[in-house]
Amino acid sequence: ANLSWDSEIAKSWEAGVKSTLLDGKLRANLAAFHVTYDNLQLAQGGATFAATNPTIANVPVVIVGVNVPFKVKGFELELTAAPTRGLTMGANLGFTSAKFDGTLSPLVLVTASSPICGAEFGASLTPPASAAKDAALAACAAANSSHYKQTLLPKWTSSLYAQYETEPLFDDARLSFRLDASFRSQMRLDAND
């Protein structure tokens, strides 16, 4: 689509604890992390990139020469227990918080045929007709505010499982039974409120 983008840089740290307790019958792992992305790259699609749809673009816009970073932090807890022979149980809990203080890139918002967000980004404004214009400008306002949220990123995830394996029935043949459950909190499919 004749667009250029800057290199994405991620600076991160992670700290954690791995432990084995109760004579090996319980294992507990806890990890916390923090990542700061500069020039976050995401696949973008739509009329803007009709020639090569989708394409890659930097999401943050550079404000007064300072790149606005995208920050992600969270933790993950894993528990595994083997209370009796043949029985294994486990649980996992994850939390992720994402924060972006900038706006969407003008390359994402300003389309070649109708630069609907041009006024916000200093370009010429040639909006579409009335109802479409109102919707388009509302989308620009949301993208140009703190209401912009990362998509496909649930805040909470968790899972539980229990597995039982019998003693050998004959030779090395065993029966194995397993039950799994998982949960994921709501997540956005669209960044526009």
N, C-alpha and C positions, 0 to 999 in steps of 0.2 A: 504493500500500500504506500510505498515511497516514504515510509516513516523510519526514523532512527530512534534508538533508545540507549540509555546509559546502562553500564554494568551494574547488576544487583550485587550488593555486598551485605552479608549477614554476619553480625558479631554476636556471639552467644557464649553463655556459660551454663554449666549444669553441675549440680552437686547432689550427692545421694548417699544412702546407707543401704548395705545389703547385710542381712542377718539370718542366722540359723539358730533356732531356739528349741527348747524342750527335747533335747537329744535327737535333733534332726527331724522332729515331727512337724515343725512349723518353720516356714521361711517367710520373711517379711522384707520387702524392698520398697524404699521410698526415694523418689528423685524429684528435684525441683529444677526449673529451667527458666531462662530469659533470653530472648532473641530480639535484636534490633536490626531491621532491614532498612538499608538505604537504597533508593531507586528500585523499589519493589516492582518486579515484573509479573504481569498476569496476562493470560490469553484474553483478548478482547475480540468482540464480534459485532456485527451490525452493519448498517448502511455506510458507516464511516470507512469500513475496510472492505468494501464490496469486491475489490480486485483480488485481495488475498484474505479471505474470511475463514477462520479467525487469524489474528496476527498477535504478536507480542507487543506490549506497550508498558511503559512505566506508569504506575497508578498515581503516585504522589506528584503534585505540581511543585516546582521550586518557587518559594516565596521570598522575594527580596534576596535572591542569591543563596538562600539557605534551604537545603533539602529537608523536607519534613519526614521523619522516620516513621516506620510502622513497627509497633512493639507488640510482642507476644510473650506471655509468661504463663506459668502453670506448674502443676505437679502431677505425679502419678504414683499410686500406691498399689502394690501387688502383694497378695497373701496366698500362700499355698500350704495346705495342711494334709498330713497323712496320718490320721489318728489310729487306724487299724490296718492290718495287712490287707492289701488289695483295694483299699478305699483312698482316693485322693480328691480333695476339694480345693477350689480356688476362687479368688475374688480379685477384681481389678476396679480401681476408681481413678478417673482422670479429670482434671480441671484445666481449662485453657481460657485465658482472657486476652483479647486482642484490642489494641487501641491505635487509632489513626487520627492525628490532629490536623491533617491537611485536607486538601480537596482532591477531587478527581483530576486527572491530567486533561488539559485542553485538547490534546490529541484524541482522547477518548470521547469527549463531549462535542467537539466542533466537527460537524460533518461537512463533506465537500459540497453537497447540494444545498444544505441549509444550516449554516453555522448558528444553531439555536442558542448556544451559550456564548456567542461572540462578545456581547457587552460585558460579561463578567471577566473575560480574559483579554479584553482590549482589541478584539477583532471586529470587523463589521458585522452588524446584526441583520440578518435577513430571515426572520422566522417564518414558519409555515402559517396557514390560515388559522383563524380565531381559536376554535376548541383545541386543535392540535397544538397551537402556539401556547395556550395556557398550560396544557399538560407538559409540554416540552420545557417551558420556563420553570415549572414546579419541579421537574426532574433536575434541572440545573441548580435550583436553589438547594435541593436536598444534597446534591453531590458537592456543592460548594459550602457545606456546613458540617458540623460535627455529627450529623445524622448518617454520614456515610459509614457503613459497617462492612466488615469482611464477610464474604459469602462462604458457604459450605464449611463452616467452622463451628461445631457445636460447643457450648460451654462445658457441658458435663457428658462423660461417657462412663459406662460401667459394664461389668460382665460377671457372671457367676457360673461355676460348673461343678459337677460332681461326677466322678468316674469310679466304677467298681470293676475289678477283674478277678475272675474266679481262679481257684487253684486249677492245675491241669486236670482236664477231664480224662484224657488219654494221650499218651505221648506228650507233645507240647501244645496240644489243642486246649484253648481257654475260651471262655465267653467274656465279652467286655460290654458293659453298659455305661452310657454317658448321657448326661442331661446338661444342656447349655441354656443360658438366658443372657440377653444383652439389652442395654438401654442407652439411648442417645437423646440428649435434650434437643429442643427445637433449634433449627439453624436457618439462616437466610438463604434463599435461592436467588435473590435480587438485592443489590446494594441500595436501591432507591426505595425510600420509605413510601 
